[in-house]
Amino acid sequence: MTSLLWHVARAEGFIQKQGRAQGLEIAVEWSRLSGGSAVNEALLSGAVDVAHIGVGPTLLLWDRTLGKQNFKAFAAVGTMPQYLLSNRADVRSIRDLGEKDRIAVVSTSSQQARTLQMAAAQTFGFEQFARFDNSLVTLPHTEAMAVLASGKGGVTAHFSNAPFQYQQRKTPGVHVILSSYDVMGGPSSSVLAVTSEKFRRDNPKTYAAVKAALADAAQFVRVNKRRAAEIYLEAEDSKVPLADILAFLEDPEIGYDVVPQNTERLARFLHKAKVLKNDPTTWKSYFFDDVHQVPGG
């Protein structure tokens, strides 16, 4: 569901409409990539100009390109919790995870992996933030779902994402042991839209059109939930019942707003953990300045 705003913008032609309002015809080529690492590589290579990735991978991209390509975020594209799930009945929190547990994440630098490090620091003391790093196994969410449900393959936990985590909760024996909202101290943007300083500078009208299109899509989702759910199912070629997607969109924990929320806590943690060389003193450090006037965080 982190791609919903893009799916809506594509289906409704919002980028093209915003471009035409500025006298510009924009041809959009869409790419599907899995995981923050793959997206970062595509951005750095120039294979894509604009993408959405988790806050953690965004911060890593900002840090690695500061003073060079200067990749930054320009919008949030979703505020939703991410759940760490387990198939072990005796595991009720991360305190119950041991050396034999294997935790599936989409990548070791993903939003979920960074959130788990932050949770470990909060639970066991900062010096133990990497406590579960050796327990991580990288799997796409769909594969991790299947392995966790089967109880085979050694995977006993999966730090999931929407919509997979909501399907997983229906599996007998699979239960939530941690929510990212617990770690972040409340609702927080999980995914951000990013681009480079060069793309923004060289294509100001296109940049503005994409940014405005995301805002249009967010408004569309708020007032047309059923159609937004249908667009999502069509785009993903998903067999998930429409009622399940509608229930997700009605969940008070879920929000689609381009204004970033509560991202600084993770940024400060990653700098303290020396994952980031540069100090993001405020959320405005890793957002372009045209976003700075919004009441974000």
C-alpha positions in Angstrom: 0.0 0.0 0.0 3.0 2.3 0.1 2.7 2.7 -3.6 -1.0 3.8 -3.5 -0.4 7.5 -4.2 1.7 6.7 -7.3 -0.9 4.2 -8.5 -3.6 6.8 -8.2 -1.5 9.5 -9.8 -0.8 7.2 -12.7 -4.4 6.0 -13.2 -5.8 9.6 -13.0 -3.0 11.2 -15.0 -2.3 13.7 -12.3 1.3 14.3 -13.3 0.4 15.0 -16.9 -2.5 17.2 -15.8 -0.2 19.2 -13.6 2.3 19.5 -16.4 -0.2 20.8 -18.9 -1.2 23.4 -16.4 2.3 24.7 -16.8 2.3 24.3 -20.6 4.4 21.2 -20.4 3.7 17.7 -21.9 5.3 15.1 -19.5 5.9 11.6 -20.6 6.1 9.3 -17.6 7.9 5.9 -17.6 7.0 3.8 -14.6 9.4 1.2 -13.0 8.8 -1.3 -10.3 11.7 -2.1 -7.9 11.8 -4.0 -4.7 13.5 -2.7 -1.6 15.3 0.5 -0.6 18.7 -0.8 -1.8 17.5 -1.5 -5.3 15.8 1.8 -5.5 18.8 3.7 -4.3 21.0 2.0 -6.8 18.5 2.9 -9.6 18.5 6.6 -8.5 22.3 6.7 -8.2 22.8 5.2 -11.6 20.3 7.6 -13.2 18.0 4.7 -14.2 15.1 6.5 -12.5 14.7 10.2 -11.7 12.1 10.1 -8.9 11.3 7.3 -6.5 9.8 6.4 -3.1 11.7 4.6 -0.4 11.6 4.2 3.3 12.8 6.9 5.7 15.9 4.8 6.6 17.1 4.3 3.0 16.3 8.0 2.2 18.5 9.1 5.1 21.3 6.8 3.8 21.0 8.2 0.3 21.0 11.8 1.6 24.1 11.1 3.7 26.1 9.4 0.9 25.3 12.0 -1.7 25.6 15.2 0.5 27.7 17.7 -1.4 27.5 15.6 -4.6 24.3 14.6 -6.2 22.4 15.8 -3.1 19.4 13.5 -3.1 16.7 14.6 -0.8 13.0 14.0 -0.1 10.2 16.3 -1.3 7.1 14.6 0.0 5.8 11.9 2.2 3.7 9.2 0.5 2.3 7.3 3.5 2.0 7.2 7.2 1.4 3.6 8.4 2.7 1.2 11.0 5.0 -1.7 10.1 4.6 -4.8 12.2 7.2 -7.3 13.3 5.3 -10.7 13.3 6.3 -14.0 14.8 4.9 -17.6 14.4 6.3 -18.7 17.8 3.6 -18.7 20.4 6.1 -18.1 23.2 7.4 -14.9 21.5 5.4 -11.9 22.7 8.1 -9.2 22.3 11.6 -8.8 21.0 12.8 -9.7 24.5 11.8 -13.3 23.7 13.8 -13.5 20.4 16.9 -15.6 20.7 20.0 -16.7 18.8 18.1 -19.4 16.9 15.4 -17.0 15.6 15.7 -15.8 12.0 14.0 -12.5 11.1 13.0 -11.8 7.5 13.5 -8.3 6.2 13.4 -7.0 2.6 17.0 -5.8 3.0 19.4 -5.2 5.8 19.3 -1.4 5.2 15.5 -1.3 4.9 13.2 0.8 7.0 12.2 -2.3 8.9 15.8 -3.3 9.6 16.6 0.2 10.9 13.5 0.2 13.0 14.5 -3.1 14.6 17.9 -1.6 15.5 16.2 1.3 17.1 13.9 -1.0 19.0 16.8 -3.0 20.2 18.6 0.1 21.5 15.4 1.2 23.3 14.9 -2.2 24.9 18.4 -3.4 25.7 20.5 -0.2 25.8 22.0 1.8 22.9 25.2 -0.3 22.8 23.0 -3.3 21.8 21.3 -1.7 18.8 22.9 -4.3 16.5 21.7 -7.2 18.7 19.6 -8.8 15.9 21.7 -7.9 12.9 23.1 -11.5 12.6 19.6 -12.9 12.8 18.4 -11.1 9.7 17.6 -12.9 6.5 16.7 -11.0 3.3 13.5 -12.1 1.5 10.9 -10.3 -0.5 7.8 -9.7 1.6 5.7 -12.3 -0.4 8.3 -15.0 0.2 8.7 -14.1 3.8 4.9 -14.4 4.2 4.8 -17.9 2.8 7.8 -19.1 4.8 6.4 -17.7 8.1 3.0 -19.2 7.5 4.5 -22.6 6.7 6.6 -22.7 9.8 9.4 -24.1 7.7 12.7 -22.7 6.5 13.9 -21.5 9.9 12.2 -18.0 9.6 10.4 -17.3 12.9 9.7 -13.6 12.5 9.1 -11.2 9.6 9.3 -7.4 9.8 6.5 -6.8 7.3 4.8 -4.0 5.5 1.3 -3.1 4.2 -0.7 -4.8 2.8 1.2 -8.0 3.6 1.2 -7.7 7.3 -2.6 -7.4 7.4 -3.0 -10.7 5.4 -0.4 -12.3 7.7 -2.3 -11.5 10.8 -5.1 -13.7 9.6 -2.8 -16.7 9.5 -3.3 -18.9 12.6 -0.3 -18.6 14.9 1.1 -15.5 13.4 0.9 -12.5 15.7 2.3 -9.0 16.1 5.2 -8.6 18.6 6.2 -5.0 17.7 4.7 -2.0 15.9 7.0 0.7 14.4 4.7 3.3 16.0 5.8 1.9 19.4 9.4 2.5 18.4 8.8 5.9 16.8 6.7 7.2 19.7 3.5 7.5 17.5 2.4 7.8 13.9 5.3 8.5 11.5 5.9 8.7 7.8 7.2 5.4 6.6 8.0 6.2 3.0 9.2 9.4 1.2 9.4 10.6 -2.3 13.0 11.5 -3.3 15.0 12.9 -6.2 18.3 14.6 -6.9 19.2 18.3 -6.7 20.2 18.1 -10.4 16.8 16.7 -11.5 15.0 19.3 -9.5 17.2 22.1 -10.9 17.1 21.0 -14.5 13.4 20.1 -14.6 11.7 22.6 -12.3 8.3 22.3 -13.9 8.3 18.5 -14.0 9.5 18.5 -10.3 6.6 20.8 -9.4 4.2 18.7 -11.4 5.2 15.4 -9.6 5.0 17.1 -6.2 1.6 18.5 -6.9 0.4 15.3 -8.4 1.2 13.4 -5.2 -0.8 16.0 -3.3 -3.7 15.5 -5.7 -3.5 11.8 -5.2 -3.5 12.1 -1.4 -6.7 14.2 -1.7 -8.2 11.7 -4.1 -7.6 8.9 -1.6 -9.2 10.8 1.2 -12.4 11.4 -0.6 -12.6 8.4 -3.0 -11.5 5.5 -0.9 -13.4 2.9 -2.9 -12.0 4.0 -6.2 -8.6 4.3 -4.7 -8.9 0.7 -3.5 -10.0 -0.4 -7.0 -7.0 1.4 -8.6 -4.6 -0.3 -6.1 -6.0 -3.8 -6.9 -5.9 -3.2 -10.6 -2.3 -1.9 -10.5 -1.0 -4.7 -8.3 -3.1 -7.4 -10.1 -4.1 -8.4 -6.6 -6.6 -11.0 -5.5 -7.0 -9.4 -2.1 -10.7 -8.7 -1.4 -11.8 -5.2 -2.0 -13.3 -5.1 1.5 -9.9 -5.7 3.0 -8.3 -2.8 1.1 -11.2 -0.5 2.1 -10.8 -1.6 5.7 -7.2 -0.7 5.5 -8.0 2.7 4.1 -10.5 3.3 6.9 -7.9 2.3 9.6 -7.3 5.4 11.8 -3.6 4.3 12.0 -3.2 4.8 8.3 -2.8 8.1 6.6 -2.0 9.4 3.1 -0.6 12.9 3.4 2.4 14.4 1.6 3.4 16.3 4.8 6.2 14.3 6.6 5.6 13.2 10.1 7.9 12.2 12.9 11.0 11.3 10.9 13.7 13.0 13.0 13.8 10.3 15.7 15.1 7.7 13.3 17.5 10.3 11.8 19.0 11.1 15.2 19.4 7.4 16.0 21.1 6.5 12.8 23.6 9.4 13.3 24.3 8.3 16.8 24.8 4.7 15.6 27.3 6.0 13.1 25.2 4.8 10.2 25.1 8.4 9.0 28.3 10.3 8.8 26.5 13.7 8.5 24.3 15.0 11.3 20.7 15.6 10.2 20.1 18.4 12.8 16.5 18.7 11.7 14.1 17.0 9.2 14.7 20.0 6.9 18.3 18.7 6.4 17.1 15.9 4.2 14.1 17.6 2.6 14.3 20.2 -0.2 13.8 23.8 0.9 10.4 24.2 -0.9 9.0 21.7 1.7 10.4 23.5 4.8 7.3 25.8 5.3 5.0 22.8 5.9 4.3 21.8 9.6 6.3 18.6 9.1 8.6 16.6 11.2 
